[in-house]
Amino acid sequence: MSVSRRKFVSRAAMGVIGAAALPGVRRALADAVGEKPLVVSTWPFGKASNDAALKILLAGGSLLDAVEQGIWVTESDVNNKSVGLHGTPNAAGVAQLDACIMFGPGHKAGSVAALEGIVHPISAARRVMEHTKYVMLAGEGARMFALEQGLESVDTHAAELYQKWREEHPAPAPRGHDTIALLVLGADGNLAGGCSTSGLGGKLPGRVGDSPIIGSGLYVDNEVGAAGATGIGENVMRYCASFQIVELMRQGLHPTEACRRTIERITRSERSDKNLSINFVALDKQGQFGAAGTDEKFAYSVTTSSASQVLSNPSLVK
């Protein structure tokens, strides 16, 4: 057996054993380790996005279509107060949206930040990647570009929205938020991912978190794997955390262990912060997947053609 072949078999076997041992991973998904296509995302609401993404892939659609249209499901959910235009507004009463997308082949990326009034910011991010020479557009420039691309929009009416929101929410704005980061491994072994959020509730206008920052909220390397984040963005982007996770997988770590090691590295520098709220999902080229986080409530969704489930945080880091 060649060295490369032996390494592959060894890593695949470790993935099956590791997944079977993780709390919350039912037998169906343990058996599915290595199965392609594979979709992994943050939070229970990510399952609906996963299912939509897998449906596109099984119908012969592209990885980018799967990522984009999968995330559309969450961005369109009127009950989701963390993603899309229905998300919790900023301090001015307006939902300012962040999103990014990456495509493994060619190491391509696009993102938008502090975007207002665009129904699907993930689509704006994809258009930046495919139709400009840039990686990121922000604020009014991002909105103008999205409108020029013909993307669906609404008039923000900031003053009216602010007044209506204040009437409905006399108490201080909620501070938390939950981002969708969605990762896809295609049947051909190629990788892609996307991330979308309305950001921290009550944030200062113009505040941008980790979600649209390549290497922080999302990172995809077609030779290795992909990782995505959810939580308090400032605690993620100061460490380029998703990039770190992928680099640890490059060294041979299982996705769960790579997530955990990254969190441990951050916590060593943040001993005074008792509320880091950083959570990650990851997958690698072999079809191994995993997650870790500091939030007890954190859960993630995993979908293959044989199973689609929401899993509890398998590696809680305190």
C-alpha positions in Angstrom: 0.0 0.0 0.0 1.4 3.4 -0.9 2.1 6.1 1.7 -0.6 8.3 0.4 -3.1 5.4 0.3 -2.2 4.3 3.8 -2.6 7.9 5.1 -6.0 8.2 3.5 -7.3 4.9 4.9 -6.0 5.8 8.3 -7.6 9.2 8.4 -10.9 7.8 7.1 -10.9 5.1 9.8 -10.2 7.7 12.5 -13.1 9.8 11.2 -15.5 6.9 11.5 -14.3 6.1 15.0 -14.3 9.7 16.1 -17.8 10.4 14.7 -19.2 7.3 16.3 -17.8 8.4 19.7 -19.1 12.0 19.6 -22.1 12.6 21.8 -25.3 13.2 19.8 -24.0 11.6 16.6 -26.5 8.8 15.9 -25.4 5.7 14.1 -26.8 6.8 10.8 -24.4 9.7 10.6 -21.5 7.8 12.0 -21.9 5.4 9.1 -22.2 8.4 6.8 -18.7 9.7 7.5 -16.9 9.9 4.2 -20.1 10.1 2.3 -20.4 12.7 -0.4 -22.1 15.1 -0.9 -22.0 16.4 2.6 -23.5 19.6 4.0 -22.7 21.0 7.5 -24.1 24.2 9.0 -24.5 26.0 12.3 -27.6 25.8 14.5 -30.8 23.7 14.2 -32.3 26.2 11.7 -29.4 25.2 9.4 -31.0 21.8 8.8 -33.6 23.3 6.4 -30.8 25.1 4.5 -28.8 21.8 4.5 -31.8 19.9 3.1 -32.3 22.5 0.3 -28.6 22.5 -0.6 -28.5 18.7 -0.8 -31.5 18.6 -3.0 -29.8 21.0 -5.4 -26.7 18.8 -5.5 -28.5 15.6 -6.0 -30.4 17.2 -8.9 -27.1 18.0 -10.6 -26.8 21.6 -9.4 -23.4 23.3 -8.7 -21.8 23.7 -5.3 -22.3 27.5 -5.4 -26.0 27.1 -6.3 -26.3 24.7 -3.3 -24.6 27.1 -0.9 -26.5 30.2 -2.2 -29.9 28.7 -2.4 -29.5 26.7 0.8 -28.7 29.9 2.7 -31.7 31.6 1.0 -33.9 29.4 3.1 -32.6 30.9 6.3 -32.5 34.4 5.0 -36.1 34.2 4.0 -37.3 32.7 7.3 -39.5 35.4 9.0 -39.1 33.7 12.3 -35.3 33.9 12.2 -34.2 37.0 14.1 -30.5 36.5 13.4 -30.2 36.2 9.6 -31.7 38.3 6.8 -34.0 41.3 6.8 -36.1 39.9 9.6 -33.0 39.9 11.9 -32.8 42.2 15.0 -32.1 45.8 13.9 -29.0 47.8 14.8 -29.2 50.8 17.1 -30.7 52.9 14.4 -33.5 50.4 13.9 -32.3 49.0 10.6 -31.1 45.5 9.8 -27.6 45.8 8.4 -26.6 42.5 6.8 -23.2 40.7 6.4 -22.4 37.7 4.1 -19.7 35.9 2.3 -19.2 33.0 0.0 -16.1 30.9 -1.0 -15.5 28.5 -3.8 -12.6 26.0 -3.3 -11.5 25.6 -6.9 -9.5 28.8 -7.7 -9.7 29.9 -4.0 -12.4 32.4 -4.9 -14.3 34.6 -2.5 -16.8 37.4 -2.3 -18.5 39.3 0.5 -20.7 42.2 1.5 -20.8 44.1 4.8 -23.3 46.5 6.4 -25.7 45.9 3.5 -29.2 47.3 3.8 -32.4 46.4 2.1 -31.2 43.4 0.0 -33.3 40.3 0.6 -30.5 37.8 -0.1 -27.1 39.2 0.9 -25.5 35.8 0.1 -26.4 36.4 -3.5 -24.8 39.8 -3.4 -21.6 38.2 -2.0 -21.7 35.7 -4.9 -22.1 38.4 -7.4 -19.1 40.3 -6.0 -17.1 37.1 -6.4 -18.2 36.3 -9.9 -18.8 39.8 -11.5 -16.1 42.0 -10.0 -12.3 41.9 -9.5 -12.9 42.6 -5.7 -13.5 40.5 -2.7 -15.6 42.8 -0.5 -18.1 45.6 -0.9 -19.6 47.5 2.0 -22.4 49.9 3.0 -24.2 51.9 0.3 -21.7 50.8 -2.3 -22.6 47.2 -1.7 -26.3 48.1 -1.9 -25.9 50.0 -5.2 -24.0 47.1 -6.7 -26.7 44.6 -5.6 -29.4 46.8 -7.1 -27.4 47.0 -10.4 -27.2 43.2 -10.4 -31.0 43.1 -10.2 -31.2 41.5 -6.7 -34.4 41.6 -4.8 -34.6 44.6 -2.5 -36.9 46.5 -0.2 -36.9 50.2 0.7 -35.3 50.4 4.2 -37.3 53.5 5.3 -34.9 53.7 8.2 -36.8 56.3 10.2 -40.1 54.5 9.9 -38.6 51.2 10.7 -36.8 52.6 13.7 -40.0 54.1 15.1 -42.0 50.9 14.6 -39.3 48.7 16.1 -39.0 51.0 19.2 -42.8 50.8 19.7 -42.6 47.0 19.6 -39.4 46.7 21.7 -39.5 49.3 24.5 -36.9 47.3 26.4 -33.2 47.5 25.4 -32.3 45.6 22.3 -31.4 41.9 22.5 -27.6 41.5 22.3 -27.2 38.0 21.0 -27.4 36.6 17.5 -26.9 33.4 15.6 -25.2 33.2 12.2 -25.7 30.6 9.5 -22.4 29.2 8.2 -22.9 26.5 5.7 -20.2 24.2 4.3 -20.5 21.8 1.3 -18.3 19.0 0.1 -19.3 17.9 -3.3 -19.4 14.4 -4.8 -16.3 15.4 -6.9 -14.4 16.4 -3.7 -14.6 20.1 -4.3 -15.5 22.5 -1.5 -17.6 25.6 -1.0 -19.2 27.6 1.8 -21.2 30.6 2.7 -22.1 32.7 5.8 -24.9 35.1 6.4 -26.1 37.2 9.4 -27.9 40.3 10.5 -25.2 40.8 13.1 -25.3 41.7 16.8 -28.7 43.1 17.9 -28.5 46.8 18.8 -25.0 47.2 17.3 -23.7 50.6 16.3 -24.6 51.4 12.6 -21.7 50.2 10.5 -20.5 47.6 12.9 -19.2 44.6 11.0 -18.6 41.2 12.6 -16.7 38.2 11.5 -19.3 36.7 9.1 -18.1 38.6 5.9 -14.4 38.4 6.8 -12.6 35.7 4.8 -10.6 33.6 7.3 -12.7 34.6 10.2 -16.4 33.8 9.8 -15.6 31.4 6.9 -12.7 29.8 5.2 -12.5 27.2 2.5 -9.3 25.6 1.2 -10.0 23.1 -1.6 -6.9 21.0 -0.7 -7.9 20.5 3.0 -11.4 21.5 4.1 -13.7 24.3 5.3 -14.7 25.9 8.6 -17.4 28.4 9.6 -18.2 30.4 12.8 -21.1 31.7 14.9 -21.1 33.7 18.0 -19.5 37.1 19.0 -17.7 38.2 15.9 -15.1 40.3 17.6 -13.8 37.2 19.4 -13.6 35.3 16.2 -12.0 37.7 13.8 -9.2 38.9 16.1 -7.8 35.4 15.8 -8.7 34.5 12.1 -10.3 31.5 13.7 -11.8 29.7 10.7 -8.4 29.9 8.9 -6.7 28.4 12.0 -9.1 25.5 12.0 -8.4 24.7 8.4 -4.7 24.9 8.9 -5.0 22.5 11.9 -6.9 20.1 9.6 -4.1 20.4 7.1 -1.8 19.1 9.8 -4.0 16.0 10.1 -6.4 16.9 13.0 -10.0 15.7 12.9 -12.4 18.6 12.3 -13.8 18.5 15.9 -10.3 18.5 17.3 -9.3 21.4 15.1 -12.2 23.4 16.2 -11.5 22.6 19.8 -7.8 23.4 19.6 -8.6 26.8 18.0 -11.0 27.7 20.8 -8.5 26.6 23.5 -5.9 28.9 21.9 -8.3 31.8 22.0 -9.3 31.2 25.6 -5.7 31.2 26.7 -5.5 34.8 25.6 -9.0 35.7 26.8 -8.9 34.5 30.4 -10.7 37.6 31.7 -13.6 37.2 29.3 -16.2 34.7 30.7 -18.6 35.1 27.7 -16.5 34.4 24.6 -19.4 32.9 22.7 -17.4 31.3 19.9 -18.6 28.2 18.1 -17.4 26.5 15.0 -18.3 23.8 12.4 -15.8 22.2 10.0 -15.4 19.4 7.5 -12.5 18.0 5.5 -11.9 16.5 2.1 -12.4 13.0 3.4 -15.9 13.7 4.5 -15.1 13.9 8.2 -17.1 16.6 10.0 -17.2 18.1 13.5 -17.9 21.1 15.7 -16.9 22.7 19.0 -18.0 25.7 20.9 -18.2 27.6 24.2 -22.0 27.9 24.3 -23.9 25.1 25.9 -26.9 25.8 23.6 -24.8 25.4 20.5 -25.9 22.8 18.0 -25.2 22.1 14.4 -26.8 20.4 11.4 -25.3 17.6 9.3 -26.9 16.3 6.1 -26.0 13.6 3.6 -28.1 11.6 1.2 -28.6 9.0 3.9 -29.2 11.2 7.0 -30.1 14.7 8.0 -29.8 15.5 11.7 -29.3 18.3 14.3 -26.4 17.4 16.6 -25.7 18.8 20.1 -22.4 20.5 20.7 -20.0 17.5 20.7 -17.1 19.4 22.3 -18.0 22.0 24.8 -15.0 24.2 25.8 -15.3 26.0 29.1 
